[in-house]
Amino acid sequence: MPDATRNRTSADHAIALMEEATRANRADPFLSGFIVELPTEGEVLITGDLHGHRGNFQRIVEIADLPRYRQRHLVLQELVHDLATGSEVCRSYRLVETVARLKAQFPSQVHVLLGNHEFSELLRLEIGKQGRELTVAFDDGGRAAYGDRWQEVKDGYRRFWETSPLAVRTQNRLFVSHSTPRLEKIGDLSLDYLRHAAPSEMLERNGPVFSMLWGRDYRPQAAEEFARRVDADVLIVGHTSCEDGVLAPNERHVVLDCKDFDGRYLLLPLDRPLTQQDVLTSARRLYQ
C-alpha cells in the first residue's frame, strides 16, 4: 500500500476514534460542566502522570479490570509527551488514541483528566524538557505516522481535550485534578466554577484553568484554601515527579506518579470517609 493511501486510511480511523471518544466525554453521566462527580457506590482507581508510557497503561488496565468491576471508575491523566526515551520524535500520540478507545468502550467508567501538557498542545505553548521542545517532538511523531493528514488527526485530539474534565470529586470528599493552583492564583476556582465555567474560559492563557493545571503550590495555607474551595479533605494530584511514586508534601495533598517503573496507583472505596493517611496507605505499586 502506498504511503499516501496508508496515511489516509490510518488518519480516517484515528479521526473517527477521537470523535467517538469526544462523544463519550460529552455523554458522561457523572460530568457536571468540567467536573466528574462520582456516586457513593463502588471504587475509584486513580493514576498519576503517564507521559506516553503504554506499558504502564496496559498494566493499569489489567489491574482495573473494568469489564469485571462495573462499579469501578478509572481516572487517567497526562498522556502526552514521552519523558522516558529522550527521543527527538515523540510517539505518545499512540497512548492518546489507546486511551480514547478505552473511553469509548467504557464511557461511564473511564475519566481522562486534562493535564498541563495536553493544555500546552491546545494553546500551542512550547514546553522544554531534557533539551527537547516536547510540542515539536509530538508533532514530529504525528507527522511520521499520518503525513499531511496529521493536522486533521490532531484536531480530533483537540476536540477530545476540550471536552475532557478538569477534576473528579467523590462524595467521600476526595478531589482529583492534575494539579492545584498557587495560593495567589486561586481566583474564582471553586466547585461552582468547575460546574458552570464557559468552555471558552478553558483556553485563557492566564485564566483559572491555566493556573490550576500549571500550579504546584504545596504550602499548607495554599492546600487548605483550595481544599476549602472544592469542599474536599484530600487533594490527589499528579504534575510532580515522585522518586517512589507517591508523595505527601502537606496534610492535604497526595501526589501520584505513573510514568516509570516505580509508578503507583490508588484503589479507593467510594462509600466511606477517608483520611489522607488512609489514601497514602492504599498507594500500591504498579509492579510488585
VOBA-1610 file (N, C-alpha, C; in pm, whole numbers, padded with zeros to 5 digits, always signed):
BEGIN
Met+00085-00120+00000Met+00000+00000+00000Met+00088+00125+00000Pro+00069+00217-00095Pro+00149+00339-00098Pro+00133+00418+00032Asp+00239+00497+00067Asp+00236+00571+00192Asp+00117+00665+00200Ala+00083+00734+00091Ala-00028+00830+00093Ala-00159+00759+00125Thr-00179+00641+00066Thr-00302+00566+00092Thr-00305+00515+00235Arg-00189+00466+00283Arg-00181+00417+00420Arg-00210+00531+00518Asn-00150+00648+00497Asn-00174+00762+00585Asn-00320+00803+00585Arg-00383+00801+00467Arg-00524+00841+00458Arg-00612+00744+00535Thr-00587+00613+00519Thr-00668+00513+00589Thr-00648+00523+00739Ser-00522+00533+00784Ser-00493+00542+00926Ser-00551+00669+00986Ala-00541+00780+00913Ala-00593+00907+00963Ala-00744+00902+00977Asp-00812+00843+00880Asp-00958+00832+00888Asp-00998+00753+01012His-00925+00646+01038His-00955+00564+01156His-00932+00643+01284Ala-00820+00715+01293Ala-00789+00792+01413Ala-00891+00903+01437Ile-00930+00972+01332Ile-01027+01081+01345Ile-01161+01027+01393Ala-01204+00914+01337Ala-01332+00854+01379Ala-01324+00810+01525Leu-01210+00753+01565Leu-01192+00710+01704Leu-01201+00829+01800Met-01134+00938+01766Met-01135+01054+01854Met-01275+01118+01861Glu-01348+01115+01753Glu-01485+01167+01757Glu-01573+01082+01848Glu-01553+00951+01843Glu-01631+00861+01931Glu-01597+00888+02077Ala-01468+00908+02107Ala-01426+00935+02245Ala-01476+01072+02290Thr-01479+01169+02200Thr-01531+01302+02233Thr-01679+01295+02267Arg-01753+01218+02191Arg-01896+01199+02223Arg-01912+01132+02359Ala-01823+01038+02389Ala-01829+00971+02520Ala-01799+01070+02632Asn-01706+01161+02611Asn-01681+01267+02710Asn-01808+01346+02736Arg-01870+01391+02630Arg-01988+01477+02644Arg-02105+01405+02708Ala-02112+01274+02688Ala-02226+01196+02738Ala-02200+01134+02875Asp-02083+01160+02934Asp-02050+01101+03063Asp-02159+01137+03165Pro-02228+01038+03220Pro-02341+01067+03309Pro-02300+01131+03441Phe-02171+01126+03474Phe-02124+01184+03601Phe-02061+01322+03583Leu-02062+01373+03460Leu-01998+01501+03432Leu-02094+01617+03456Ser-02047+01714+03536Ser-02120+01840+03555Ser-02027+01953+03514Gly-02050+02010+03397Gly-01959+02111+03347Gly-01824+02049+03316Phe-01721+02083+03396Phe-01588+02027+03375Phe-01542+01944+03495Ile-01636+01898+03576Ile-01600+01814+03690Ile-01686+01688+03691Val-01621+01574+03712Val-01689+01446+03727Val-01719+01428+03875Glu-01846+01403+03908Glu-01887+01385+04047Glu-01937+01243+04063Leu-01858+01163+04132Leu-01884+01020+04140Leu-01986+00987+04250Pro-02055+00875+04235Pro-02157+00833+04333Pro-02093+00772+04457Thr-02175+00727+04548Thr-02124+00667+04673Thr-02103+00517+04661Glu-02134+00460+04545Glu-02117+00316+04528Glu-01989+00287+04451Gly-01929+00172+04482Gly-01817+00125+04404Gly-01683+00177+04450Glu-01588+00183+04354Glu-01450+00219+04383Glu-01398+00313+04275Val-01286+00377+04304Val-01218+00458+04204Val-01070+00421+04204Leu-01016+00396+04086Leu-00874+00370+04069Leu-00812+00495+04007Ile-00717+00554+04079Ile-00660+00683+04041Ile-00514+00665+04005Thr-00473+00726+03895Thr-00335+00716+03848Thr-00271+00854+03841Gly-00139+00854+03827Gly-00064+00978+03808Gly-00026+00996+03662Asp+00070+01083+03637Asp+00113+01113+03500Asp+00166+00988+03431Leu+00125+00971+03304Leu+00170+00856+03225Leu+00274+00894+03119His+00262+01009+03062His+00359+01060+02964His+00399+00955+02860Gly+00298+00903+02794Gly+00322+00814+02681Gly+00363+00673+02715His+00366+00636+02842His+00414+00504+02883His+00303+00400+02863Arg+00304+00337+02747Arg+00197+00243+02714Arg+00205+00114+02796Gly+00326+00074+02834Gly+00339-00045+02918Gly+00272-00026+03053Asn+00296+00089+03115Asn+00231+00118+03243Asn+00080+00130+03227Phe+00037+00189+03116Phe-00107+00199+03091Phe-00169+00060+03081Gln-00106-00029+03007Gln-00162-00164+02994Gln-00167-00234+03129Arg-00068-00209+03213Arg-00071-00267+03348Arg-00188-00210+03427Ile-00213-00081+03415Ile-00326-00017+03484Ile-00459-00077+03437Val-00472-00096+03307Val-00596-00155+03253Val-00616-00296+03308Glu-00507-00369+03316Glu-00513-00506+03371Glu-00558-00503+03517Ile-00503-00411+03595Ile-00540-00401+03737Ile-00686-00356+03751Ala-00725-00260+03671Ala-00861-00203+03681Ala-00968-00307+03649Asp-00943-00390+03547Asp-01035-00498+03510Asp-01179-00446+03503Leu-01199-00344+03423Leu-01330-00276+03417Leu-01445-00367+03372Pro-01424-00462+03280Pro-01537-00549+03244Pro-01591-00629+03362Arg-01502-00663+03455Arg-01545-00742+03572Arg-01605-00654+03679Tyr-01545-00537+03702Tyr-01589-00449+03811Tyr-01664-00330+03752Arg-01793-00346+03733Arg-01871-00246+03661Arg-01899-00121+03744Gln-01874-00126+03875Gln-01888-00006+03958Gln-01752+00052+03995Arg-01652+00018+03918Arg-01518+00074+03939Arg-01492+00182+03835His-01444+00296+03882His-01408+00407+03793His-01257+00416+03781Leu-01209+00454+03663Leu-01067+00469+03637Leu-01039+00613+03598Val-00947+00677+03670Val-00909+00815+03643Val-00766+00816+03588Leu-00751+00871+03467Leu-00621+00878+03400Leu-00584+01024+03376Gln-00454+01051+03359Gln-00412+01188+03333Gln-00275+01192+03266Glu-00247+01305+03206Glu-00118+01341+03144Glu-00066+01230+03052Leu-00130+01219+02935Leu-00097+01113+02842Leu+00017+01149+02747Val+00029+01275+02711Val+00120+01313+02604Val+00260+01344+02655His+00353+01348+02558His+00492+01391+02577His+00573+01287+02654Asp+00628+01195+02579Asp+00712+01088+02633Asp+00836+01149+02698Leu+00853+01123+02828Leu+00970+01174+02900Leu+01074+01066+02926Ala+01044+00943+02891Ala+01132+00832+02929Ala+01242+00807+02827Thr+01210+00816+02697Thr+01307+00773+02596Thr+01407+00880+02560Gly+01369+01007+02571Gly+01458+01114+02529Gly+01469+01126+02378Ser+01385+01054+02304Ser+01390+01057+02158Ser+01345+01192+02106Glu+01402+01232+01993Glu+01362+01357+01929Glu+01223+01347+01867Val+01177+01224+01844Val+01043+01202+01788Val+00956+01139+01896Cys+00849+01208+01933Cys+00760+01161+02039Cys+00644+01084+01980Arg+00620+00966+02031Arg+00511+00883+01979Arg+00399+00865+02082Ser+00387+00961+02172Ser+00283+00949+02274Ser+00143+00967+02216Tyr+00133+01008+02088Tyr+00001+01011+02024Tyr-00063+00873+02028Arg+00019+00769+02030Arg-00035+00632+02036Arg-00115+00611+02164Leu-00063+00663+02276Leu-00135+00647+02403Leu-00263+00728+02403Val-00261+00847+02343Val-00384+00926+02333Val-00493+00844+02266Glu-00460+00778+02157Glu-00560+00701+02083Glu-00600+00574+02158Thr-00505+00511+02225Thr-00537+00390+02302Thr-00633+00423+02417Val-00608+00534+02486Val-00696+00576+02594Val-00832+00619+02540Ala-00833+00685+02425Ala-00961+00724+02364Ala-01046+00601+02335Arg-00981+00495+02290Arg-01055+00371+02263Arg-01115+00315+02393Leu-01039+00322+02502Leu-01090+00273+02631Leu-01207+00360+02678Lys-01196+00490+02661Lys-01307+00580+02699Lys-01432+00548+02619Ala-01416+00522+02491Ala-01532+00488+02408Ala-01593+00354+02449Gln-01509+00263+02496Gln-01556+00130+02535Gln-01625+00133+02672Phe-01574+00216+02763Phe-01629+00225+02899Phe-01660+00372+02931Pro-01759+00429+02865Pro-01780+00574+02873Pro-01815+00626+03011Ser-01880+00546+03095Ser-01918+00594+03227Ser-01821+00550+03336Gln-01717+00475+03300Gln-01620+00427+03399Gln-01483+00493+03385Val-01449+00538+03265Val-01317+00596+03238Val-01329+00748+03232His-01243+00816+03306His-01245+00963+03312His-01102+01012+03291Val-01079+01085+03183Val-00945+01128+03144Val-00931+01277+03174Leu-00850+01309+03273Leu-00835+01448+03315Leu-00739+01524+03223Leu-00772+01648+03197Leu-00683+01735+03122Leu-00561+01770+03206Gly-00442+01755+03149Gly-00318+01792+03217Gly-00254+01913+03151Asn-00151+01965+03212Asn-00089+02085+03155Asn-00019+02057+03021His+00024+01933+02998His+00087+01903+02870His-00015+01896+02757Glu-00133+01840+02783Glu-00240+01850+02684Glu-00281+01996+02663Phe-00285+02071+02773Phe-00322+02212+02765Phe-00221+02288+02679Ser-00094+02252+02689Ser+00007+02318+02606Ser-00017+02289+02459Glu-00066+02169+02427Glu-00099+02138+02289Glu-00222+02217+02242Leu-00319+02234+02331Leu-00437+02313+02295Leu-00401+02458+02265Leu-00314+02515+02347Leu-00278+02656+02332Leu-00152+02677+02249Arg-00093+02566+02203Arg+00031+02572+02124Arg+00142+02643+02202Leu+00156+02603+02328Leu+00262+02655+02413Leu+00380+02558+02410Glu+00499+02609+02398Glu+00615+02523+02398Glu+00651+02480+02540Ile+00690+02353+02553Ile+00740+02301+02680Ile+00876+02239+02654Gly+00976+02285+02723Gly+01110+02229+02708Gly+01144+02137+02823Lys+01189+02015+02791Lys+01233+01918+02892Lys+01350+01841+02833Gln+01450+01819+02913Gln+01562+01734+02873Gln+01623+01779+02740Gly+01626+01910+02719Gly+01685+01963+02597Gly+01599+01950+02474Arg+01471+01911+02490Arg+01381+01896+02376Arg+01264+01991+02390Glu+01210+02035+02278Glu+01081+02102+02276Glu+00976+01993+02257Leu+00899+01965+02361Leu+00810+01849+02359Leu+00697+01863+02259Thr+00646+01984+02241Thr+00538+02002+02145Thr+00589+01980+02003Val+00712+02020+01976Val+00771+01996+01843Val+00792+01846+01822Ala+00844+01778+01923Ala+00866+01634+01913Ala+00735+01558+01892Phe+00627+01607+01958Phe+00495+01545+01942Phe+00448+01559+01798Asp+00464+01678+01741Asp+00425+01699+01601Asp+00510+01613+01507Asp+00638+01601+01536Asp+00724+01517+01451Asp+00677+01372+01451Gly+00638+01322+01568Gly+00587+01186+01575Gly+00456+01169+01500Gly+00367+01267+01515Gly+00239+01261+01445Gly+00254+01267+01294Arg+00343+01354+01247Arg+00364+01364+01102Arg+00428+01237+01047Ala+00515+01174+01125Ala+00574+01048+01081Ala+00468+00940+01063Ala+00363+00946+01145Ala+00256+00846+01138Ala+00151+00879+01033Tyr+00115+01009+01023Tyr-00002+01046+00942Tyr+00028+01138+00825Gly+00154+01172+00806Gly+00190+01254+00691Gly+00115+01385+00689Asp+00064+01422+00571Asp-00005+01551+00558Asp-00145+01551+00618Arg-00188+01437+00675Arg-00318+01432+00744Arg-00302+01460+00894Trp-00179+01482+00940Trp-00154+01496+01083Trp-00238+01605+01147Gln-00249+01721+01085Gln-00323+01829+01149Gln-00471+01793+01167Glu-00527+01719+01075Glu-00667+01675+01090Glu-00680+01580+01210Val-00584+01489+01222Val-00587+01397+01336Val-00570+01474+01466Lys-00476+01567+01468Lys-00451+01644+01589Lys-00573+01728+01627Asp-00646+01777+01529Asp-00770+01849+01559Asp-00869+01758+01631Gly-00867+01629+01597Gly-00951+01533+01669Gly-00907+01520+01813Tyr-00776+01518+01837Tyr-00727+01517+01975Tyr-00773+01642+02048Arg-00764+01756+01982Arg-00800+01883+02046Arg-00946+01882+02089Arg-01034+01830+02005Arg-01177+01825+02043Arg-01197+01735+02164Phe-01119+01627+02171Phe-01127+01538+02287Phe-01081+01610+02413Trp-00968+01679+02404Trp-00914+01752+02521Trp-01006+01865+02564Glu-01066+01932+02469Glu-01155+02045+02503Glu-01279+02000+02579Thr-01315+01873+02565Thr-01433+01820+02634Thr-01394+01732+02753Ser-01266+01725+02785Ser-01221+01642+02897Ser-01244+01713+03029Pro-01273+01639+03134Pro-01293+01701+03266Pro-01162+01756+03321Leu-01177+01851+03412Leu-01062+01909+03481Leu-01040+01845+03618Ala-01141+01778+03670Ala-01130+01722+03805Ala-01234+01613+03825Val-01211+01532+03927Val-01307+01433+03976Val-01325+01459+04124Arg-01450+01463+04167Arg-01478+01477+04310Arg-01566+01361+04354Thr-01540+01308+04472Thr-01619+01198+04525Thr-01702+01245+04644Gln-01808+01170+04672Gln-01894+01205+04784Gln-01823+01186+04918Asn-01718+01106+04920Asn-01640+01093+05044Asn-01522+01190+05047Arg-01536+01301+04973Arg-01455+01422+04987Arg-01310+01407+04941Leu-01294+01335+04830Leu-01167+01333+04759Leu-01180+01424+04638Phe-01075+01497+04607Phe-01073+01582+04488Phe-00949+01548+04408Val-00970+01506+04284Val-00861+01462+04198Val-00849+01560+04081Ser-00731+01615+04062Ser-00704+01702+03948Ser-00556+01689+03913His-00519+01739+03796His-00379+01726+03756His-00288+01800+03853Ser-00331+01917+03899Ser-00255+01992+03997Ser-00350+02089+04067Thr-00294+02172+04152Thr-00372+02276+04220Thr-00297+02409+04207Pro-00368+02520+04211Pro-00304+02648+04180Pro-00223+02705+04297Arg-00138+02800+04262Arg-00071+02877+04366Arg-00176+02957+04442Leu-00149+02981+04569Leu-00244+03049+04656Leu-00292+03181+04596Glu-00199+03259+04544Glu-00235+03390+04490Glu-00302+03382+04353Lys-00312+03260+04295Lys-00374+03242+04164Lys-00506+03166+04170Ile-00555+03137+04290Ile-00679+03059+04302Ile-00796+03133+04237Gly-00803+03262+04256Gly-00905+03341+04188Gly-01045+03289+04209Asp-01115+03261+04098Asp-01255+03217+04104Asp-01269+03065+04117Leu-01160+02993+04124Leu-01169+02848+04125Leu-01248+02797+04246Ser-01345+02713+04218Ser-01431+02653+04321Ser-01510+02542+04254Leu-01585+02468+04333Leu-01673+02368+04274Leu-01773+02433+04179Asp-01829+02545+04221Asp-01927+02613+04136Asp-01865+02656+04005Tyr-01742+02706+04009Tyr-01675+02748+03885Tyr-01658+02627+03793Leu-01611+02516+03845Leu-01586+02399+03762Leu-01716+02341+03705Arg-01825+02360+03776Arg-01953+02311+03725Arg-02012+02400+03617His-01981+02530+03621His-02054+02624+03536His-01967+02710+03446Ala-01835+02695+03448Ala-01748+02778+03365Ala-01779+02757+03217Ala-01772+02864+03140Ala-01793+02855+02996Ala-01675+02784+02931Pro-01700+02702+02829Pro-01589+02633+02762Pro-01479+02726+02714Ser-01516+02846+02673Ser-01415+02941+02624Ser-01315+02980+02733Glu-01356+02972+02860Glu-01265+03008+02969Glu-01152+02909+02986Met-01172+02787+02935Met-01066+02687+02943Met-00939+02734+02874Leu-00953+02806+02766Leu-00840+02836+02680Leu-00779+02973+02705Glu-00804+03030+02820Glu-00741+03157+02853Glu-00598+03133+02900Arg-00506+03205+02839Arg-00362+03182+02865Arg-00327+03197+03013Asn-00384+03293+03082Asn-00355+03313+03224Asn-00481+03304+03310Gly-00578+03224+03264Gly-00703+03211+03335Gly-00697+03109+03447Pro-00811+03084+03512Pro-00815+02990+03625Pro-00773+02848+03590Val-00813+02801+03471Val-00776+02664+03433Val-00625+02653+03415Phe-00567+02750+03349Phe-00422+02754+03334Phe-00354+02751+03470Ser-00404+02830+03564Ser-00345+02837+03698Ser-00355+02703+03771Met-00466+02633+03752Met-00483+02505+03820Met-00393+02397+03760Leu-00385+02392+03627Leu-00310+02285+03563Leu-00159+02304+03574Trp-00115+02428+03578Trp+00029+02456+03583Trp+00079+02484+03724Gly-00012+02504+03818Gly+00031+02538+03954Gly+00097+02421+04024Arg+00178+02455+04123Arg+00240+02350+04204Arg+00275+02413+04338Asp+00170+02438+04419Asp+00189+02509+04545Asp+00152+02415+04659Tyr+00253+02362+04727Tyr+00229+02267+04834Tyr+00241+02331+04972Arg+00243+02463+04978Arg+00242+02529+05107Arg+00112+02495+05179Pro+00116+02470+05309Pro-00005+02432+05383Pro-00121+02528+05364Gln-00094+02659+05365Gln-00203+02755+05352Gln-00268+02749+05214Ala-00190+02720+05110Ala-00247+02705+04976Ala-00333+02580+04968Ala-00283+02471+05026Ala-00358+02345+05026Ala-00489+02359+05102Glu-00485+02425+05217Glu-00605+02441+05297Glu-00709+02526+05225Glu-00665+02634+05162Glu-00761+02722+05095Glu-00823+02653+04974Phe-00743+02581+04896Phe-00801+02515+04780Phe-00894+02402+04823Ala-00856+02327+04925Ala-00944+02221+04976Ala-01077+02279+05022Arg-01074+02396+05084Arg-01198+02461+05126Arg-01282+02500+05004Arg-01218+02550+04901Arg-01290+02593+04781Arg-01362+02477+04712Val-01300+02359+04715Val-01359+02245+04644Val-01423+02145+04739Asp-01438+02184+04866Asp-01509+02105+04966Asp-01455+01962+04972Ala-01323+01953+04995Ala-01257+01822+04997Ala-01166+01809+05118Asp-01144+01684+05159Asp-01050+01655+05267Asp-00911+01619+05214Val-00908+01554+05098Val-00781+01509+05040Val-00775+01556+04895Leu-00660+01613+04856Leu-00634+01659+04720Leu-00537+01562+04655Ile-00580+01492+04551Ile-00496+01392+04485Ile-00457+01446+04348Val-00326+01457+04324Val-00277+01523+04203Val-00163+01442+04140Gly-00125+01486+04020Gly-00004+01439+03954Gly+00091+01557+03944His+00149+01578+03824His+00222+01700+03789His+00360+01711+03854Thr+00391+01628+03951Thr+00520+01634+04019Thr+00585+01497+04016Ser+00709+01491+03973Ser+00783+01365+03970Ser+00807+01316+04113Cys+00780+01188+04137Cys+00797+01128+04271Cys+00894+01011+04260Glu+01000+01016+04334Glu+01102+00912+04327Glu+01046+00776+04361Asp+00954+00769+04455Asp+00896+00642+04497Asp+00751+00626+04449Gly+00708+00713+04358Gly+00575+00701+04300Gly+00465+00769+04377Val+00491+00814+04501Val+00388+00881+04581Val+00457+00978+04676Leu+00386+01086+04708Leu+00442+01192+04791Leu+00330+01260+04867Ala+00356+01296+04994Ala+00260+01373+05075Ala+00331+01499+05123Pro+00324+01609+05045Pro+00400+01729+05079Pro+00337+01815+05188Asn+00215+01786+05225Asn+00146+01857+05333Asn+00035+01767+05385Glu-00057+01821+05464Glu-00161+01737+05525Glu-00285+01721+05439Arg-00283+01776+05316Arg-00396+01763+05224Arg-00360+01687+05096His-00245+01719+05038His-00209+01663+04908His-00157+01520+04917Val-00193+01442+04815Val-00126+01316+04784Val-00088+01324+04636Val+00041+01313+04607Val+00091+01323+04470Val+00122+01183+04419Leu+00073+01152+04297Leu+00099+01022+04234Leu+00181+01041+04107Asp+00262+00942+04075Asp+00343+00943+03953Asp+00336+00803+03892Cys+00304+00794+03762Cys+00291+00664+03696Cys+00377+00655+03569Lys+00475+00743+03554Lys+00545+00749+03426Lys+00665+00655+03417Asp+00699+00584+03525Asp+00814+00494+03518Asp+00788+00368+03599Phe+00891+00287+03615Phe+00876+00155+03678Phe+00829+00165+03823Asp+00862+00275+03891Asp+00824+00290+04031Asp+00685+00350+04049Gly+00607+00356+03943Gly+00474+00418+03949Gly+00382+00351+04049Arg+00293+00433+04104Arg+00193+00383+04199Arg+00054+00430+04156Tyr-00046+00363+04212Tyr-00185+00399+04187Tyr-00262+00385+04318Leu-00383+00437+04319Leu-00473+00426+04434Leu-00599+00351+04391Leu-00643+00260+04473Leu-00774+00197+04455Leu-00851+00222+04584Leu-00952+00309+04574Leu-01019+00360+04695Leu-01169+00334+04690Pro-01228+00305+04805Pro-01374+00290+04812Pro-01442+00426+04803Leu-01564+00425+04754Leu-01642+00549+04743Leu-01749+00560+04851Asp-01763+00458+04933Asp-01879+00452+05023Asp-01848+00483+05169Arg-01725+00531+05199Arg-01695+00563+05339Arg-01589+00674+05347Pro-01585+00744+05457Pro-01488+00854+05471Pro-01344+00802+05466Leu-01255+00887+05412Leu-01114+00852+05401Leu-01028+00969+05447Thr-00926+00942+05523Thr-00830+01044+05562Thr-00713+01041+05464Gln-00626+01142+05475Gln-00505+01140+05392Gln-00422+01016+05422Gln-00415+00975+05548Gln-00338+00856+05583Gln-00399+00731+05521Asp-00531+00724+05518Asp-00597+00611+05451Asp-00555+00604+05305Val-00554+00720+05240Val-00518+00725+05099Val-00373+00683+05079Leu-00283+00736+05160Leu-00142+00701+05147Leu-00118+00552+05170Thr-00187+00497+05266Thr-00172+00354+05296Thr-00220+00268+05178Ser-00312+00323+05100Ser-00368+00249+04986Ser-00282+00257+04861Ala-00179+00340+04859Ala-00095+00355+04740Ala-00022+00224+04711Arg-00045+00171+04591Arg+00012+00042+04554Arg+00105+00058+04435Arg+00207-00025+04428Arg+00298-00023+04315Arg+00234-00090+04192Leu+00263-00036+04076Leu+00216-00100+03953Leu+00278-00238+03938Tyr+00403-00250+03983Tyr+00474-00377+03970Tyr+00524-00418+04108Gln+00470-00527+04161Gln+00507-00573+04294Gln+00640-00647+04293
//
